[in-house]
């Protein structure tokens, strides 16, 4: 009976026409008042109960996940960042929603000094999901890699009030705004040999946050380059650390 109830709830979350589901991620498209659109995938906890509150992990893909097919952002090198949270053992301990929007190109088109138009669409998607499901406002998390790491730094810098914690892999941010992040739990990762986004970018952000009184965690892989997702998402403390954070 419990399985049938969970299945019925999941079906209610699906689009009315085609049931586009990949690895339990439901395919959807968000449209705002200005008719701007962004595809996204949503994982709903299998035993979702509308009377209980659930955390949500927002994943911002790297360049390999960009496009409009609503699939690349949960495929290939995006799998560690999306499927870590949906593993049965992790869902058993921490049932959580996973929200995965897809940008056609980069997450930051207007510079890191402002909240980008792409990130504004992401926040619109998040609002839509929060209106539909019982999401715990004190346990909304964001994570991203590469271009998505840049997006992660951007959105937590300009909306530090929204997120309970952030995971930024090989990203870059604005150290001059680091004072806004002093109270945000952050775990950043970078490869010391990264030729795409230099490791100095993460080092500068971490140093600036610490100078502002924050206590971010930072893991640097001395012998790795840009592709650090596998070791980062197999860090034994990562999942437990994230879900221990509350706003």
N, C-alpha and C positions, 0 to 999 in steps of 0.2 A: 504494500500500500504506500509506504514511504517513497519507494522508487517511482511509482506511478504519479504521486503528487509532485515530486521533483521534476519529472519529465513534463508534466502538464504546465508547470511554471515556466520551464525552459521554452516550450512551444509558444506560450503567450509572448515571450520576448522576441520571437522570430518575426521577420517581415511577413506580411500576409501572403505574398505570392510565393516566390521561390525561397525555400529554406536553405539558405547559403551558410553552411556550417563547415569549418575546417578545423580539425583538432579541438573541437568543442568551442571554438571561437565563432560567434555569430557575426555575419557580415551585415553592416548597416551603412547608411550615408546620412550625414548631418547637413542640413540646410539652414542658414541663419536668415534673419529678416531681410538682409540685403541680397538674398539668393546666392550667397557664396556657399560652396559645397566642400565637404571633406569626407572621404570614406573612413570607416573605422571598424575595428573588430572588438567584440566584447565577450569576455568569458564570464559566465554566471555560475557561481558555486552550485554544484549538483543538488545539494539539499537546501537550496535557498528558501528561507522562511521570511515572509514579508513583515513579520512581527519582531524580527531580530535585526540589529544593525551589523553591517559588515564593512571591513576595510576595503580599500581599493588601491590597486597599483596601476599607475599610469606609466606606460612605456613609450619612450620617444626613440624611434628607430635611427640607425645610422644611414649613410648614403645607400647601402645595399637594400634598404627597405623602402626607399622613395619610389613614387609612381602613383598610378591611379587604379591599379588592378585589385586593390584591397586584399592582397595576398602576400606580397613581398615583405611586408612589415612583420609577419609572423613566420617567415620562412628563412632558410639558409642561416646566415650569421646572426639573424635576429632571434633564433630559437632559444639560446640561453637566457636572453633577457625577457622573453615572453613565457616560455614553457616552464621555467624554474618554479614559478608560483602556482602552476596548474598541476604539478605532479601530485598524484593521489596522496602520498605521504605528507606533503606540505599542506594540501587542502584539508586533510584530516585534522592537522594541528591548527592550521590558520586558514579557515575557509575565507576566500577573498575574491573580489571581482578583479579582473585584469582588463584594462582599457588600452587599446592600441590604435591610435589614429594614424593616418598615412598622409604625409605631405608630398606633393608632386615633385618638389625639389628639396631645397634646404628648409630648416626650421626657422632660420634667422635671416630675413631678407632686408631688414632696415637697420642693421647694426645692433650691437649688444646694449647700447645705451637706453633702448626703449623695449617695451614688450612687443614682440614682433606680430605682424598680422596673422602669421601662421599659428602662433601661440594663442592669440585671441580666439581663433576658431577652435583650438583644442579646449580652451576654457569653456567655450560654448557647448561643446560635446559633453564635457564633464558636468556642466549644469543640467543638461538634458538627462544624462544617466542618473544623476542625483535626484531629479524630480520623479523618475520612474521607479527607482529602487531605493531600498532603505540603506543608504550608505552612511557610515559613521563619519561625521565631519571632523572628528579628532584623529582619524586614522586614514588619511589620504596621503599616499606616497607617490613620488615620481622618481623615475630612473631612466637613463638613456646612455647611449654609447656613441662616440665620435661626434657626428653632427647632432645626434640626440643628446650627447653630453653637453654640447654648447647650448642646446635648447633647455636642458635641465638647469644649468647655471642661470640662464636668462629668466626662466619662469620663477625660480625660487628667489632670485634677486628682486624681482618686481612684485611677487606675491608671496612673500615669506609667511604671511598669515594663514595661507591656505594649506600648507603641507606639513605633515608630522615628521617627515624625514625625506632625504634625497640620496640617490646613488648616482654619481657622475663618473662615467668611464671615458678616459682620454678626451676630455672636453676642454673648454676655455671659457672664462668669464671676464667680468669687469672688476678688477681688484679695488678700484676707487669706490665701488658700491658694497664692498665686503662687510661693512659695518651693519648692513641690513640682515646679514646671515649669522650674526653672533649667537643667536638662540635657536638656530635650525640644526637639528642633528643631520650631519652629512658624512657620508663615506665616499671618498674619491679614490679612483684607481688610475694609474697611468703606467705605460711602459717607458723605461728610461731611454730606449733607442727609437722612440716613435719618430718617423720621418714626415708624418702627415700633420699632426698637431703636436708641436714640441712639448716635451715633458715640463718645460719651464712654465707653461700655461697653468697647469695644475699646481705646481709648486708656488706660483705667485698667489693664486687664490687661497690656498691653504695658509700661507704665511700671513696674508692680509686678514683672514678671518681670525686667526690666532691673535694677531696684534689687536684686533677689535674686541678680544675677550672671549671668542668662541672656542669650541673644543672639537673640531672636525677630526674624523679618522682619515688616514691617508695610507694607501698601500701602493708602493712603487715596485714594479717588477724590473729588476736591474738588467736582466738579459733578454727582455722582450721588447718588441717594437709596438706597432699600432693595435694588432689583433690580440687583445687581452681578455676577451669575453669569457672564454672557457675557464681559465684559472680564477678570474674574478667571481664567477657565479658558482664555483665549487669551493670557495672559501667557507670553511665549516661554520663560521659564526654569522655569515651574512644574513640568511633568512631569519634566524632568531633575533639578530640585532634589529633588523627592520621592523618586525612586528612587535618588538618591545617598546617602540617609540610611539608616544601619544602627544598630540598637540595640547 
